[in-house]
Amino acid sequence: MPQGHAPASLRFSLPVFSGSLMHLLRRFVPLALLLSAASLTVFSCKGTSTPRPGNPDEGASGGTTSGVGGSPALGGSTSFGGQPSVDVCGEAPDTSADFTKATLLAAVSSCSAHVACVFQNAAGDLNRTVGEWADDPNEQSLARARAAFAAAMDAWSMMEGFQFGPLADVSNDKYHGRGLRALVHPWPNTNRCNVETQIALREYETADGFMYVPASGRGLYAIEYVLFSDFPDTVCAANQAATQAWNALSADELAEARRDYARAVAGDVVGLADQLVGVWSVDGEDFASVLANHEGYGSEQEALNVVAWALMYPESEIKDWKLGPRSTIPATPAPFGPENPYAQVGIQNIRTNLLAFQALYSGCRAGTGVGFDDWLGAVGATELRDDIDAALTAAISAFAAAPPVESATVAQIDELYQAIKPLSDLLKSSFFGSGSPLNLKLPDSAASDTD
């Protein structure tokens, strides 16, 4: 089977949960139980190198391929590569409780720990199947590795909605940001030449391992590049050492070097997933306690403000970065390439991103449990709460029926842009900012954005 294509049997679909006004149906449990759920140990953490910032240069994406879809990311069970994944983590936690700022922080922690567990298991399956393909490259092992990538990308798309604490960059969380996200999924700062440099020069095999490998050439992007493309040439400049090394390799040697790098990166991603689980583990960093006590944030309100910034994902990443470059609507589109140029699972990613927003905004279990909507209700901002609920429901419905982002027409992209914009506008104009009923300030990156 050519490397640029995946069989139709590997295409999955994601069940779409409609947003609902489930704040009327909350079940009430004591705060102590919720805080206990937030600090559950899900897995032990393996040590990996201290993360380093990657090269933000954007490289050529080159080539297009047909991809595979995702699988359920949260609140159910699924399998790929013949092995169970989400079952290990159980259902999404029930975070129902009377609203207080403390119960909201506890709910956020519990949900984050669960999402991290789901990704850890998906990363483990990806590592296993990539290793099996590297050991025995054939159509069947490649198909299994591609399916595992789709599932891991889907699980990560859920994780994308929880960018605070060590997962976040310091620009999103100046108090506890560590940038782990960029090492797992460097998009939009991806660089094909940086991947090809590692394939050709094998710098990742030094004693420092991935310590000095630019983030833009590693993570899920690098695995995707190897699994879903088969470029004979490199996009690196002719005078670079990587190009000379690349050109000196035979076709068989190049194929082996590609597989070796995919295997190494998949192992590194597992280590990063273990770190993320360790962040929330009571036997690890126990970040749930850090968040509950707003350690380093200065106040409970500031901790909640930083957490709330993760809700800006539909505004920035979905509207501006994923749709904007191909839409005629924004005056100055973001100069970013597609999120998954080779696997082409962009529409699936967005569907799951919206479920991640729903989990943080209105409750971890498909919109039930304590969320920011309860905070709005507690301060009497019920109209804004219901408007956001309605906008989210409409966006989920629009993207459920949408074609693949990579093959959509400009008109279809414009429709999707308009479908996400009501939610985006409510977040910028009412949920955050000077008129916020929750006293939530906009992140610096969005404060000057008038689109």
Solvent accessible surface area in square Angstrom, and as a share of the most:
residue,aa,sasa,rsa
1,M,63,0.28
2,P,93,0.59
3,Q,41,0.18
4,G,16,0.15
5,H,100,0.45
6,A,9,0.07
7,P,43,0.27
8,A,79,0.61
9,S,101,0.65
10,L,29,0.14
11,R,124,0.45
12,F,69,0.29
13,S,92,0.59
14,L,13,0.06
15,P,67,0.42
16,V,55,0.32
17,F,80,0.34
18,S,76,0.49
19,G,11,0.10
20,S,44,0.28
21,L,78,0.39
22,M,51,0.23
23,H,22,0.10
24,L,140,0.70
25,L,116,0.58
26,R,24,0.09
27,R,146,0.53
28,F,138,0.57
29,V,53,0.30
30,P,82,0.52
31,L,68,0.34
32,A,73,0.57
33,L,108,0.54
34,L,2,0.01
35,L,67,0.33
36,S,60,0.39
37,A,31,0.24
38,A,2,0.02
39,S,29,0.19
40,L,109,0.54
41,T,59,0.34
42,V,46,0.27
43,F,68,0.28
44,S,94,0.61
45,C,60,0.36
46,K,127,0.54
47,G,78,0.75
48,T,53,0.31
49,S,54,0.35
50,T,99,0.58
51,P,27,0.17
52,R,107,0.39
53,P,131,0.82
54,G,25,0.24
55,N,51,0.26
56,P,93,0.58
57,D,81,0.42
58,E,89,0.40
59,G,22,0.22
60,A,55,0.43
61,S,45,0.29
62,G,25,0.24
63,G,43,0.41
64,T,113,0.66
65,T,15,0.09
66,S,37,0.24
67,G,6,0.06
68,V,3,0.02
69,G,14,0.13
70,G,1,0.01
71,S,3,0.02
72,P,39,0.24
73,A,4,0.03
74,L,21,0.10
75,G,33,0.32
76,G,34,0.32
77,S,65,0.42
78,T,24,0.14
79,S,65,0.42
80,F,10,0.04
81,G,18,0.17
82,G,70,0.67
83,Q,81,0.36
84,P,77,0.48
85,S,1,0.01
86,V,3,0.02
87,D,84,0.43
88,V,84,0.48
89,C,24,0.14
90,G,34,0.33
91,E,113,0.50
92,A,0,0.00
93,P,25,0.16
94,D,47,0.24
95,T,0,0.00
96,S,4,0.03
97,A,4,0.03
98,D,87,0.45
99,F,50,0.21
100,T,66,0.38
101,K,64,0.27
102,A,34,0.27
103,T,4,0.03
104,L,1,0.00
105,L,1,0.00
106,A,2,0.02
107,A,4,0.03
108,V,4,0.03
109,S,0,0.00
110,S,4,0.03
111,C,3,0.02
112,S,1,0.01
113,A,6,0.05
114,H,12,0.05
115,V,1,0.01
116,A,1,0.01
117,C,1,0.01
118,V,4,0.02
119,F,1,0.00
120,Q,17,0.08
121,N,27,0.14
122,A,1,0.01
123,A,2,0.01
124,G,29,0.28
125,D,15,0.08
126,L,1,0.01
127,N,51,0.26
128,R,76,0.28
129,T,1,0.01
130,V,0,0.00
131,G,12,0.12
132,E,68,0.30
133,W,9,0.03
134,A,11,0.09
135,D,103,0.53
136,D,86,0.44
137,P,63,0.39
138,N,57,0.29
139,E,84,0.38
140,Q,113,0.50
141,S,3,0.02
142,L,8,0.04
143,A,15,0.12
144,R,98,0.36
145,A,0,0.00
146,R,0,0.00
147,A,3,0.03
148,A,0,0.00
149,F,0,0.00
150,A,1,0.01
151,A,3,0.02
152,A,0,0.00
153,M,1,0.00
154,D,2,0.01
155,A,4,0.03
156,W,0,0.00
157,S,0,0.00
158,M,4,0.02
159,M,3,0.01
160,E,1,0.01
161,G,5,0.05
162,F,3,0.01
163,Q,17,0.08
164,F,3,0.01
165,G,0,0.00
166,P,4,0.02
167,L,7,0.04
168,A,0,0.00
169,D,68,0.35
170,V,92,0.53
171,S,92,0.59
172,N,50,0.25
173,D,0,0.00
174,K,149,0.63
175,Y,68,0.26
176,H,52,0.23
177,G,16,0.15
178,R,93,0.34
179,G,14,0.14
180,L,0,0.00
181,R,26,0.10
182,A,37,0.29
183,L,4,0.02
184,V,0,0.00
185,H,2,0.01
186,P,4,0.02
187,W,4,0.01
188,P,9,0.06
189,N,63,0.33
190,T,19,0.11
191,N,15,0.08
192,R,13,0.05
193,C,21,0.12
194,N,22,0.11
195,V,0,0.00
196,E,1,0.00
197,T,22,0.13
198,Q,3,0.01
199,I,1,0.01
200,A,14,0.11
201,L,65,0.32
202,R,75,0.27
203,E,75,0.34
204,Y,16,0.06
205,E,102,0.46
206,T,78,0.46
207,A,117,0.91
208,D,72,0.37
209,G,23,0.22
210,F,24,0.10
211,M,54,0.24
212,Y,137,0.52
213,V,7,0.04
214,P,37,0.23
215,A,5,0.04
216,S,1,0.00
217,G,0,0.00
218,R,10,0.04
219,G,0,0.00
220,L,0,0.00
221,Y,8,0.03
222,A,0,0.00
223,I,0,0.00
224,E,0,0.00
225,Y,0,0.00
226,V,0,0.00
227,L,0,0.00
228,F,0,0.00
229,S,2,0.01
230,D,88,0.46
231,F,37,0.15
232,P,102,0.64
233,D,94,0.49
234,T,21,0.12
235,V,59,0.34
236,C,10,0.06
237,A,53,0.41
238,A,87,0.67
239,N,128,0.65
240,Q,69,0.30
241,A,63,0.49
242,A,4,0.03
243,T,11,0.06
244,Q,110,0.49
245,A,28,0.22
246,W,6,0.02
247,N,103,0.53
248,A,83,0.65
249,L,55,0.27
250,S,56,0.36
251,A,87,0.67
252,D,119,0.61
253,E,87,0.39
254,L,18,0.09
255,A,38,0.29
256,E,89,0.40
257,A,3,0.02
258,R,5,0.02
259,R,45,0.17
260,D,35,0.18
261,Y,0,0.00
262,A,0,0.00
263,R,92,0.33
264,A,29,0.22
265,V,0,0.00
266,A,1,0.01
267,G,33,0.32
268,D,21,0.11
269,V,1,0.00
270,V,19,0.11
271,G,5,0.05
272,L,2,0.01
273,A,0,0.00
274,D,5,0.03
275,Q,21,0.09
276,L,4,0.02
277,V,0,0.00
278,G,3,0.03
279,V,3,0.01
280,W,13,0.04
281,S,3,0.02
282,V,74,0.42
283,D,119,0.62
284,G,44,0.42
285,E,80,0.36
286,D,29,0.15
287,F,5,0.02
288,A,7,0.05
289,S,42,0.27
290,V,25,0.15
291,L,0,0.00
292,A,35,0.27
293,N,86,0.44
294,H,61,0.27
295,E,84,0.38
296,G,58,0.56
297,Y,6,0.02
298,G,71,0.68
299,S,46,0.30
300,E,52,0.23
301,Q,41,0.18
302,E,28,0.13
303,A,0,0.00
304,L,0,0.00
305,N,4,0.02
306,V,1,0.00
307,V,0,0.00
308,A,0,0.00
309,W,43,0.15
310,A,9,0.07
311,L,1,0.00
312,M,9,0.04
313,Y,13,0.05
314,P,1,0.00
315,E,2,0.01
316,S,31,0.20
317,E,20,0.09
318,I,0,0.00
319,K,0,0.00
320,D,27,0.14
321,W,71,0.25
322,K,21,0.09
323,L,0,0.00
324,G,1,0.01
325,P,45,0.28
326,R,87,0.32
327,S,8,0.05
328,T,98,0.57
329,I,58,0.30
330,P,16,0.10
331,A,102,0.79
332,T,122,0.71
333,P,62,0.39
334,A,20,0.15
335,P,107,0.67
336,F,48,0.20
337,G,29,0.28
338,P,66,0.42
339,E,12,0.05
340,N,1,0.01
341,P,9,0.05
342,Y,0,0.00
343,A,0,0.00
344,Q,40,0.18
345,V,6,0.03
346,G,7,0.06
347,I,16,0.08
348,Q,7,0.03
349,N,2,0.01
350,I,1,0.01
351,R,41,0.15
352,T,0,0.00
353,N,6,0.03
354,L,1,0.00
355,L,13,0.07
356,A,0,0.00
357,F,5,0.02
358,Q,3,0.01
359,A,6,0.04
360,L,5,0.02
361,Y,0,0.00
362,S,4,0.03
363,G,0,0.00
364,C,3,0.02
365,R,78,0.28
366,A,45,0.35
367,G,3,0.03
368,T,38,0.22
369,G,0,0.00
370,V,4,0.02
371,G,0,0.00
372,F,0,0.00
373,D,1,0.00
374,D,20,0.10
375,W,11,0.04
376,L,0,0.00
377,G,25,0.24
378,A,67,0.52
379,V,73,0.42
380,G,57,0.55
381,A,18,0.14
382,T,59,0.34
383,E,134,0.60
384,L,22,0.11
385,R,31,0.11
386,D,49,0.26
387,D,61,0.32
388,I,0,0.00
389,D,6,0.03
390,A,63,0.49
391,A,11,0.08
392,L,2,0.01
393,T,46,0.27
394,A,59,0.46
395,A,0,0.00
396,I,6,0.03
397,S,70,0.45
398,A,35,0.27
399,F,0,0.00
400,A,41,0.32
401,A,91,0.70
402,A,11,0.09
403,P,43,0.27
404,P,69,0.44
405,V,12,0.07
406,E,39,0.17
407,S,83,0.54
408,A,3,0.02
409,T,78,0.45
410,V,73,0.42
411,A,65,0.50
412,Q,66,0.29
413,I,0,0.00
414,D,27,0.14
415,E,116,0.52
416,L,9,0.04
417,Y,0,0.00
418,Q,99,0.44
419,A,23,0.18
420,I,0,0.00
421,K,44,0.19
422,P,67,0.42
423,L,0,0.00
424,S,0,0.00
425,D,51,0.27
426,L,38,0.19
427,L,0,0.00
428,K,27,0.11
429,S,80,0.51
430,S,35,0.23
431,F,0,0.00
432,F,0,0.00
433,G,22,0.21
434,S,134,0.86
435,G,59,0.56
436,S,13,0.09
437,P,54,0.34
438,L,5,0.03
439,N,114,0.58
440,L,1,0.01
441,K,101,0.43
442,L,36,0.18
443,P,13,0.08
444,D,133,0.69
445,S,100,0.64
446,A,8,0.06
447,A,68,0.53
448,S,99,0.64
449,D,44,0.23
450,T,137,0.80
451,D,51,0.26
